[in-house]
Amino acid sequence: MMKVSIARRVIDGFMLVAASTFIAALPPTATAQKYPEKNIRLVVPFPTGASQILGLLLAEKLPAPLGQPVYADFRAGAGGIIGTEIAAKAPPDGYTLLLASPSIAISPALYKKLPFDPLRDFAPITQVATVPNVLITHPSVPAKTVKELVAIARASPGKLSYGSGGIGSANQLASELFKWLAKVDIVHVPYKGASIALTHILGGEIDMVTVSVPATIPFINSGKLRGLAVLAPQRVPTLPTVPTTQEAGYPELLMDTWYGAFAPAGVRADIVERLNTDIIKVLQTPETKAQLARVGLDVITSSSADFSKFVRTETEKWARVVKEAKIRVE
C-alpha cells in the first residue's frame, strides 16, 4: 500500500510539472481571461459637438462586434482634464476607454501640474475621426490670400486681431502657429467658446479666426466671411474653392481637430488589438462614414502603433507652439 501511494505521488508530481510546463509554453492570449465579459465604459471629456456625436455613435455600434454593452460616460470640466484623469486612473483592464481630442496632446504644455501624462498613462488604440479647420477673415480685411494677409499684418504690426475659444484653445494655438510661421504680430481676443468668436467675426469686431470647416460653410459660400486656406493636406469637398495651406505657401500650417480612442496604460496588447479591430470595423462601414460626413466629420483610423507616433508628434508640436507664444493657463 505504501509503495502504491508513493508511486501515485510521483506520477501526480510528474503530471503537475508537465502541465505547468505546457501552460507556461502557451502564448499569453491562450491563458488570458476572455475579453470582454462585462460592460465597457467610454469616458468622453467633452459633452457637446463632435465628441458627443462620436461618443454616442461608438456606444451604439461597438456592442455588435464586442458582444457587450458600451456606454458613453460624459465627464465635462477643466478643458477636458477631469474626464481624461478619470480614464488615466482607471484599472488597465480594457473596461474603461477614453475618447480624446487634441486637448490630450496640448494640455501638458499649458498646465504646470497635470494629473496625467498623455504619453505615459495611456495606450493609444486608434484615431477615430477628424474635422478640418479653415482660416477665415472678415470681408473688411483687404486680403484675398494668405500671402496678402501676411503682407498687411507685417505692414501694420498689432493692428489686426484674431478670435479664439479661449486661452489654450485649439483655435488659439492654430492662430499662434500661423503667427509663428508667418512672423507676424496679430492681437489675440479670447472668447468663451469658438461659436462666440465666430459670431463676433461675423459682426466685424475681429479680423480673423481659425475654426472648424462645418461651422463656416454657409458664411463662406454667402460671402459673409472669406476662407483663405484650409489647414489640411487636401482641399475640402464642401469648400472646393478654398486652397490648402500648402497651396497658400505655408505647408507646416496644419491642424485638424482629431479624435481618438485610448485605454489606460498597462492594458493587455491583445485587448488593444481587439479594440482597434472592432472600432475600425464599425467606423469604416459606408453607413457610418456617410452618417459622420453629414455633420462634417471625416473617418480616419490607424494602427495602435501609428496612432501612438501621431500623439507623440502632436504633443511635441504644440509644446513648441505654446512655448513660442508664451501661453500659460493657471
N, C-alpha and C positions, 0 to 999 in steps of 0.2 A: 504493500500500500504506500509505503514511504517512497519507494522508487518511482511509482506511478505519479505521485504528487510532485516529486522533484522534476520528473520528465515533463509534466504538464507546465510547470512554471518556466522551464527552459524554453518550451515551444511557444508559450504565451509571450515571453520576453522577446523571443526572436520575431514573432509576428508584430509586436508593438514597434520594435526598431524598424522593421521593414515598412510598416505603414507610415511611420513618421518620416522615413527617408523618401517614400513615394510622394507624400503630401508636400514635403519641402521642395521636391523637384517640380511640382506643378507651377505654372505661371500664376502671378498674383490674381488675375481675374478669375481663375478657376476656383480659388479658395475664398475669394472676397464675397461679402454679403451681396445678394441680389439688389440691384438698384433700378428704379425706385420702388419703394414699398409703402410709401405714405405721401400725403400732400406735400407739394412744393410751394414755397413762398417766394414770390418775385418782388423784391423791395424796389420801389420807384420813388426816388428823391424829389421829383417834380410832378405835382398832381395835375398839371394842365398841359395844353398844347400837344406837341409831338410825343412827349414822354407818356402822357396819359393814353394817347391813341395806341402806341406801341405796347404799353403795359397791358392794356385790356385785350389787344389782339393776341399777344402771346399767351395770356391766361386762357383765352378762348380756344386757341388752336393747338397748343402743346399737349394737352391731355390725350389727344388721339394717339400720337406716336409713343408717348411716355407711358401711357396706361395708368396714370394717376392724376388727380386734380391739381391744377396750378392756380393760385390766386394772387392777384396784384395787391400788394401792401403799400399804399401811398403814404410816405413819411416825409412831408414837406418841412422846410425850415433851414435857416442859416446857409442859403445858397447851395443847398444840396448836401451839406455836411452831415446833417442829422441822419438822413436815410443811409448815406454811404457808410457812416460809422457803424450803424446797426448791422449792416451786411458784413463789414470787415470783422466784427467781433462775434459773428455767428459761428457755430460749430462747422468745421470744414467737411461736412458730410453730404453735400450736394442738395440739401433740402432748403437752403436759403440762397437765393441768387440775387444779383443786382443788375438793374437796367440803368446804365450810366450814360452821361453826356460829356462834352468836353470839360465840364467843371471838374471832373475827377483828375484831369491832367493839368488844369490851370490852378486849382486851389493850393497845391504845395508851394507855389511861388508867391501867392498872395498873402498867406497867413503864416505868422511866426510859429504858432502852435496849432498843429492839426492832429486830430485823434486817429489818423490813419496815414499810411504811405501807399499810394496807388501802385507802386512798383513792387513793394514787399508784401503787402497784405491781401493781394488779390491774384486770382488765377484767371486771366482773360480766356473767354470761351469763343466768342465770335463777334465781329462787327455785325450790326443789325440793319441800320439804315442811315441815310444822310439827308440833310436839307441844304441845298446850295444857298450861298449868300450873294448879295449884289450890292455894289457901291452905288448909291443914288445921290443926286443933288436936286435942289430946288431949281426950277427954270430961271429964277432970277440970277443964278450964278452963270456968268457968260462962258461956260466951258462945256463943250460937247464931247470931249475925250478926256481920258485920264491925264494925258500929257498937258493938255490945256489947263486942267485943274491944278496940276503941279506948278505950271508957269505962273498962274495967278497967285497961288499960295506963296511962292518964292518972292514974287514982286511985292507982296504986302504981308509980311510975317505977322501972325496973330490976328489978322482981320477976319478970316474965315472961321467957322465954328462947325463942330460935328456933335451929334447927339448919340447917346447910348442908353442902354437899360440899367445903368448904374455903375459905380466903381467896381472894377474887376469883372464886369460882364463880358461875354463873348463879343458883343458889339463894340465895346471899348477896345478890347485887345486887337480886334481886326483893324480898327481905325488907327490904333497906335502902331501896328505893324506897317500899315500904309505910310504913316508919317516917318517911321524909321527908315523904310526902304527909299522913300522919295526925298528924305531930308528936308521936310517942311515943318512949319510951325502952324498948327491949327488948334484952336481952343476947344477943349472938351466941355460939353454941357451934359451932365448926368441927369437921368430921369429915373423914376421908379417903375421901370419896365420899358421894353423896346417898343411896345404899342403906343406908349405915350410919346416917345421920341418921334415915332412915325407921324403922329398927329401934329406935332409941333413943326416938323419939316413941311408938312402939307400947308401949314399956316404961314410958312416963310420965316419962322422965328429962328431956325438954324439952317445952315447951308448944306450939310452933308450927313448921311447916316449909312452905316453898313448893316444890312438886315436880311432876313430870310426872303428868298425869292417869292414864295406864295403870298406873302403879305403885301408885296409891291405890284404884282401883275396888273391889277385894274388901274392903278395910278400911273404906271409907266405907259401902258397902252393908250390911256386917255390924254397923256401929255401933262398931267398934273405934277409928275416927277420925271426926272431924267435918269435912265440907267446908264452908267458909264462903263461898268465891267462886272462880270460875274466872277467871284473868287473861286473858280473851279477850273479843272483841266480842259473841260469841253463846254461848248455852248449849251444853254438850257433850252429845251424844246419850247417851253412856254414863253421864253423871251428870245426868239431866234435872231433878232437884230442887235442884241447886246453882246459885244465881244467879250472874250475871256481876258483875264489879267495878263496872260502871256501875250495875247494879241495886242494888248494895250501897252506892252513894254515892261511889265512887272511880273515875270514868271514865278517869283517867290511869294507873291501876294495871294496866298491860297488859304481859304478857311471854309470848310463845310461844317455845319453843325451835325456832328455824328453821334450815333447812339450804339452802345454795345452791351453785351451780356458778360457778367463776371460771376465767379464763385469765390468764396473766401480762400486764401492761400492754404495749401496743405490738402486740398481735396484730391481724391484719387485720380490718377491720369485716365483710367477707363471711364470714370464719371464725366470728366471734361470732354472726352471723345464722344461719349453717348449724347451729351447735351449739345455739343457742336453739330453732330449729325442731325439730330431731331429739330433743332432750331432752324438750321439751314433748310431742312426738308419742308417745313411749314412756310418759310418766307419765300422760297423760290417757286412756289406754285403760281401759275398765271393769275389765279383769282386773288391771291394775297398781294401780288405785285400791282395789279390793277387797282385794288382797294386802297393801297397806300399812295399810289400815283395820283389818285383823285384829290388827296389832301397835300400834295407836294412833297411826298417822301419817296426817295429812291432806295430800293433794297440793295444793300451792299453787305456781302458776307465774306468770311475769310476763315482760314485755319486758325487754331488757337495760337500757334507759333507766330504766324504773320500778324495777328492782332496784337500779340504781346510786343512785337517790334514796333508796331504802329503807335501804341500807347506810350512807349518809351520815347519815341521820336517826338510825339506831341508834347510830352512833359518837358523835354529839353528845349523844344522850340519856344513854348510860351514862357518858360523861365527866362529865356534871353530877352523876350519882348517886355516882360514885367520889369526886369532889371533895368533895361534901357529906358523905359518910360517912367521908372521910379514910382510904380503903383504899389500901394500897400493898403490892405483892409485890416482895420484893427478889430 
